[in-house]
Amino acid sequence: MKPHDPSRCRELLERLSLYIDGELKGAERRSLMSHLRRCPCCEEFAQSLQRTVRLCQDAGKRRLPADVRARARARIEDLMASTRQ
């Protein structure tokens, strides 16, 4: 096993978002995955970032409760009506 090279970790961090978003292809993706297998610190960071991204995506899918939506809609209508006067 090669000694740990912190400069490789910095390079990985620069491409990690592309990897998580599925935008890395071919040799670049394989290289990054190989680094993650060999570097527990980077692997843990990548997994944590993936969980964070997933939680943010899931949070954006939730709808507000109906009563909150109704109050917001009514307030917007009131504000729009007041600007027309």
C-alpha positions in Angstrom: 0.0 0.0 0.0 1.3 3.5 -0.9 1.8 6.0 1.9 -1.0 8.5 2.5 -0.6 11.6 0.2 -2.7 14.6 1.5 -2.4 16.3 -1.9 -4.5 13.4 -3.3 -7.2 14.1 -0.7 -7.3 17.8 -1.8 -7.7 16.7 -5.4 -10.5 14.4 -4.4 -12.4 17.1 -2.5 -12.3 19.3 -5.6 -14.1 16.6 -7.6 -16.3 15.1 -4.9 -19.5 17.0 -5.8 -19.2 15.8 -9.4 -18.8 12.3 -8.1 -21.8 12.5 -5.8 -23.9 14.0 -8.6 -22.9 11.2 -10.9 -21.1 13.5 -13.3 -17.7 11.8 -13.2 -17.2 9.1 -15.8 -14.6 6.5 -16.7 -11.1 6.6 -15.4 -11.7 9.7 -13.3 -14.6 8.0 -11.5 -12.6 4.8 -11.0 -9.6 6.8 -9.7 -11.8 8.6 -7.1 -13.5 5.4 -6.0 -10.1 3.7 -5.6 -8.9 6.6 -3.4 -12.1 6.3 -1.3 -11.4 2.6 -0.7 -7.9 3.3 0.4 -8.5 6.5 2.5 -10.9 6.0 5.4 -11.0 9.7 6.2 -12.1 10.7 2.6 -14.5 7.7 2.5 -16.2 8.9 5.7 -16.3 12.5 4.5 -17.8 11.4 1.1 -20.5 9.2 2.8 -21.4 12.1 5.2 -21.7 14.5 2.2 -23.9 12.0 0.3 -26.2 11.7 3.4 -26.3 15.5 3.7 -27.2 15.9 0.0 -29.9 13.2 0.2 -31.4 14.8 3.4 -31.5 18.2 1.7 -33.1 16.8 -1.4 -35.7 14.9 0.7 -36.5 18.0 2.7 -37.2 19.9 -0.5 -39.8 17.4 -1.5 -42.0 17.8 1.6 -45.1 19.9 1.3 -46.1 22.4 3.8 -49.3 21.5 5.8 -52.5 22.5 4.2 -53.3 25.2 6.8 -49.9 26.8 6.3 -50.4 26.9 2.6 -53.9 28.3 2.9 -52.7 31.1 5.2 -49.7 31.9 2.9 -52.0 32.0 -0.1 -54.5 34.3 1.7 -51.7 36.6 2.8 -50.3 36.8 -0.7 -53.8 37.6 -2.1 -54.2 40.4 0.6 -50.8 41.9 -0.3 -51.6 41.8 -4.0 -55.0 43.4 -3.5 -53.5 46.2 -1.4 -51.0 47.1 -4.1 -53.8 47.3 -6.7 -55.6 50.0 -4.8 
